Amino acid sequence: MDNRDSFRHNVLTSGHRACSGCGEAMAARMVSDLIGPDAIYINATGCLQVFTTHNQQSAWQAPWIHSVFANAAAVASGVEAALRIKGKSTPVVVQAGDGGTFDIGLQCLSGMIERGHDVLFVCYDNEAYMNTGVQRSGSTPHAVRTSTSPPGQFSQGKKEIKKDVISIIAAHNMPYAATATIAYFPDLKAKVEKAMRIKGPRFLQILSPCPLGWVHDSALSVSVARLAVETGLFPLVELEHGELTGVMRLAEQKPVEEYLRPQGRFKHLFANKAGAVELRHLQALADARIHRYGLLDADTQWDTETAMQSERNGRGGYWEEREHG
Ligand code: SF4
């Protein structure tokens, strides 16, 4: 096979209209090339749909269906049921952003899992509604600036913390759910391949940095994704039938500031005292996740009880610290 053959066999070909350095484009390319063209892809509305299909053109070299934001999992359920009745085993794959997963599509996703459809649902998580102008979603982390969570007199960006969607999904007692990022391809590859070997509903949440919405240099997408893992803010985990069965352990934990500083969406946190409070909350949230999943050998680097309380408080103790100075 020469390079031209290789190019032709990419499921997601070049020539689409993603921004330079788009983490979602990288992730979708990785995932679809691992699964191959002999599958049916259902794509919720979102950046991936917009930049790969435009005015009767498509970058997809596989059967591909565009659903609305809300119902990608319902469409996939119907496709899978029809294939089953016909006695065919063609894989069915849903692709959606965090808006189509955490928020608008969650009801259909829950139903698809509960009914046990043999579908892989892939969430390319870029932590906001990017294709409509960077509005906050249920996935947007605490204290992030978006067009609908601007920092100002009354808040330092988004007040709420990111929805713990992997726990919500795993609570369905489904066969397989995992998190991954574009920064660790061998890990992502192993998880996609494992998911494709398992029957029933499966779920992958892939952190996919967005240079436009996260306001970082487009050359830094992979290193930003790696820092999300290394700081503890985005643990790489696997859950089977609701039980934690795998984690990517860390040799050491990096301070969250290393992850936040290259991103303009956190720039306001470095400008004043209120921002410094939020920095401590974000560090506490990262510490809590490190502790929760046992990502380090020793858990003596932080005040565990404070970190866990921050996670339980939901807002990283935001209001408590503001009220008490
Ligand atoms: S806005 Fe973000 S997610 Fe959308 S194409 Fe650009 S970089 Fe990718």
Boltz pocket constraint, residues with backbone or C-beta under 6 A from the ligand:
constraints:
  - pocket:
      binder: B
      contacts: [[A, 17], [A, 18], [A, 19], [A, 20], [A, 21], [A, 22], [A, 23], [A, 24], [A, 25], [A, 47], [A, 51], [A, 126], [A, 130], [A, 131], [A, 208], [A, 209], [A, 210], [A, 211], [A, 212], [A, 213]]
      max_distance: 6.0
